[in-house]
Amino acid sequence: MHQFVPLIEFPFDMPFGSGSNGRTVASMNPGLSYVADTWQLAAEAIVPLNRETGRGVGIRAQVLFFLDDLVPPLFGQPLLSH
């Protein structure tokens, strides 16, 4: 169970340009992440906090691969040497 990480995000954006009217877009994103040695899997709900964000609840999922752990010889070396 120590590899499961609960998370919650509160992203707030104030877009500008035509059609945005300068209104803040806000959501609450509770989720859970599983962190392994060479990869990470995360899922979170996207809950709108105001009308500008939308009306329905969404979901986001992602898989991350840690390339420096998967292929260590490619990393940890200087890009340019003398």
C-alpha positions as CSV (number, residue, x, y, z in Angstrom):
1,M,0.0,0.0,0.0
2,H,3.0,2.3,0.4
3,Q,3.1,2.8,-3.4
4,F,-0.3,4.3,-3.6
5,V,-0.4,8.1,-3.3
6,P,-3.7,10.0,-2.8
7,L,-3.7,13.4,-4.5
8,I,-6.0,16.4,-5.0
9,E,-5.4,19.3,-7.3
10,F,-7.2,22.7,-7.4
11,P,-6.3,24.2,-10.8
12,F,-7.5,27.8,-11.4
13,D,-7.0,29.5,-14.7
14,M,-8.0,33.0,-15.9
15,P,-7.9,32.7,-19.8
16,F,-7.9,35.8,-21.9
17,G,-8.9,36.5,-25.4
18,S,-12.1,36.5,-27.4
19,G,-14.9,34.6,-25.8
20,S,-13.4,34.2,-22.3
21,N,-14.6,37.4,-20.7
22,G,-11.9,37.1,-18.1
23,R,-13.8,34.6,-16.0
24,T,-11.8,32.2,-13.9
25,V,-12.1,28.5,-14.7
26,A,-11.8,26.3,-11.6
27,S,-12.0,22.6,-10.9
28,M,-11.2,20.1,-8.1
29,N,-9.3,16.9,-9.2
30,P,-9.2,14.2,-6.5
31,G,-7.3,11.0,-7.5
32,L,-5.0,8.2,-6.8
33,S,-1.5,7.4,-8.1
34,Y,0.5,4.1,-8.1
35,V,4.2,4.6,-8.2
36,A,6.4,1.7,-9.2
37,D,10.2,1.7,-9.8
38,T,10.1,2.5,-13.5
39,W,6.6,3.7,-14.1
40,Q,3.6,5.5,-12.6
41,L,-0.1,5.1,-13.2
42,A,-2.5,7.8,-12.1
43,A,-6.3,8.5,-12.4
44,E,-8.3,11.5,-11.2
45,A,-11.8,12.9,-11.4
46,I,-12.3,16.4,-12.8
47,V,-15.1,18.1,-10.8
48,P,-16.1,21.6,-12.0
49,L,-16.2,24.2,-9.3
50,N,-18.0,26.9,-11.4
51,R,-20.2,27.4,-14.4
52,E,-17.4,28.4,-16.7
53,T,-15.6,25.1,-16.2
54,G,-18.6,23.0,-17.3
55,R,-21.4,20.9,-15.8
56,G,-20.3,17.3,-16.0
57,V,-17.6,15.4,-14.0
58,G,-14.8,14.0,-16.1
59,I,-11.8,11.7,-15.6
60,R,-8.2,11.8,-16.5
61,A,-5.7,8.9,-16.5
62,Q,-2.0,8.9,-17.3
63,V,0.9,6.5,-17.5
64,L,4.4,7.8,-17.0
65,F,7.6,6.0,-17.7
66,F,10.8,7.0,-16.0
67,L,13.3,6.8,-18.8
68,D,16.3,7.3,-16.6
69,D,15.4,4.1,-14.7
70,L,14.4,2.1,-17.8
71,V,17.5,2.9,-19.8
72,P,20.2,4.2,-17.4
73,P,23.1,4.2,-19.8
74,L,21.4,7.0,-21.8
75,F,21.3,9.3,-18.8
76,G,23.8,10.6,-16.3
77,Q,26.4,11.4,-18.9
78,P,27.5,14.9,-20.1
79,L,25.9,15.9,-23.4
80,L,29.1,17.6,-24.6
81,S,32.6,16.5,-23.4
82,H,35.9,18.3,-23.9
